[in-house]
C-alpha cells in the first residue's frame, strides 16, 4: 500500500501527530514520516531529492 507525501503533510498540518498517523497506517514507519518532512523541506528549498 502507498500513501502520498501530500496526504501525510496535510495530516500533519491539520494537527495529526506522527504517532496517530503511524497508528492509522501501520505499514508506515517513523522513518517514513521523517522522509516526508525531509522531502517537503527540500522542495521548499528548491533542492533535488535523489533516492538512495
LOSE-624813 format. One record per residue (C-alpha): residue in three letters; chain; x, y, z. Coordinates in nm, 2 decimals. Each point is the difference from the previous one (the first is absolute). Layout:
LOSE-624813
rec aa: ALA; ch: A; xx: X; yy: Y; zz: Z $
...
//
This chain:
LOSE-624813
rec aa: UNK; ch: A; xx: 0.00; yy: 0.00; zz: 0.00 $
rec aa: UNK; ch: A; xx: 0.10; yy: 0.35; zz: -0.06 $
rec aa: UNK; ch: A; xx: -0.09; yy: 0.34; zz: 0.14 $
rec aa: UNK; ch: A; xx: 0.09; yy: 0.33; zz: -0.17 $
rec aa: UNK; ch: A; xx: 0.25; yy: 0.24; zz: 0.15 $
rec aa: UNK; ch: A; xx: -0.26; yy: 0.27; zz: -0.04 $
rec aa: UNK; ch: A; xx: -0.25; yy: -0.20; zz: 0.21 $
rec aa: UNK; ch: A; xx: 0.25; yy: -0.05; zz: 0.29 $
rec aa: UNK; ch: A; xx: 0.09; yy: 0.37; zz: -0.02 $
rec aa: UNK; ch: A; xx: -0.36; yy: 0.11; zz: 0.01 $
rec aa: UNK; ch: A; xx: -0.07; yy: -0.23; zz: 0.30 $
rec aa: UNK; ch: A; xx: 0.30; yy: 0.15; zz: 0.18 $
rec aa: UNK; ch: A; xx: -0.11; yy: 0.36; zz: -0.09 $
rec aa: UNK; ch: A; xx: -0.35; yy: -0.08; zz: 0.13 $
rec aa: UNK; ch: A; xx: 0.15; yy: -0.09; zz: 0.34 $
rec aa: UNK; ch: A; xx: 0.01; yy: -0.38; zz: -0.03 $
rec aa: UNK; ch: A; xx: 0.30; yy: -0.12; zz: 0.19 $
rec aa: UNK; ch: A; xx: 0.26; yy: -0.23; zz: -0.15 $
rec aa: UNK; ch: A; xx: -0.10; yy: -0.27; zz: 0.25 $
rec aa: UNK; ch: A; xx: -0.37; yy: 0.03; zz: -0.11 $
rec aa: UNK; ch: A; xx: 0.11; yy: -0.04; zz: -0.37 $
rec aa: UNK; ch: A; xx: 0.21; yy: -0.30; zz: 0.08 $
rec aa: UNK; ch: A; xx: -0.29; yy: -0.16; zz: 0.19 $
rec aa: UNK; ch: A; xx: -0.25; yy: 0.07; zz: -0.28 $
rec aa: UNK; ch: A; xx: 0.25; yy: -0.12; zz: -0.27 $
rec aa: UNK; ch: A; xx: 0.19; yy: -0.29; zz: 0.17 $
rec aa: UNK; ch: A; xx: 0.20; yy: -0.07; zz: -0.32 $
rec aa: UNK; ch: A; xx: 0.18; yy: 0.34; zz: 0.05 $
rec aa: UNK; ch: A; xx: 0.30; yy: 0.03; zz: 0.23 $
rec aa: UNK; ch: A; xx: 0.14; yy: 0.30; zz: 0.18 $
rec aa: UNK; ch: A; xx: 0.27; yy: 0.04; zz: -0.26 $
rec aa: UNK; ch: A; xx: -0.28; yy: 0.04; zz: -0.26 $
rec aa: UNK; ch: A; xx: -0.13; yy: 0.31; zz: 0.19 $
rec aa: UNK; ch: A; xx: 0.35; yy: 0.14; zz: 0.01 $
rec aa: UNK; ch: A; xx: 0.04; yy: -0.06; zz: -0.37 $
rec aa: UNK; ch: A; xx: -0.32; yy: 0.18; zz: -0.08 $
rec aa: UNK; ch: A; xx: 0.12; yy: 0.30; zz: 0.20 $
rec aa: UNK; ch: A; xx: 0.35; yy: -0.01; zz: -0.16 $
rec aa: UNK; ch: A; xx: -0.16; yy: -0.02; zz: -0.34 $
rec aa: UNK; ch: A; xx: -0.23; yy: 0.30; zz: 0.07 $
rec aa: UNK; ch: A; xx: 0.30; yy: 0.20; zz: 0.13 $
rec aa: UNK; ch: A; xx: 0.20; yy: -0.08; zz: -0.31 $
rec aa: UNK; ch: A; xx: -0.29; yy: 0.11; zz: -0.22 $
rec aa: UNK; ch: A; xx: -0.04; yy: 0.33; zz: 0.17 $
rec aa: UNK; ch: A; xx: 0.38; yy: 0.06; zz: -0.02 $
rec aa: UNK; ch: A; xx: 0.00; yy: -0.10; zz: -0.37 $
rec aa: UNK; ch: A; xx: 0.24; yy: -0.28; zz: 0.06 $
rec aa: UNK; ch: A; xx: -0.01; yy: -0.32; zz: -0.20 $
rec aa: UNK; ch: A; xx: -0.07; yy: -0.32; zz: 0.20 $
rec aa: UNK; ch: A; xx: 0.17; yy: -0.32; zz: -0.13 $
rec aa: UNK; ch: A; xx: -0.12; yy: -0.34; zz: 0.12 $
rec aa: UNK; ch: A; xx: 0.27; yy: -0.19; zz: 0.18 $
//
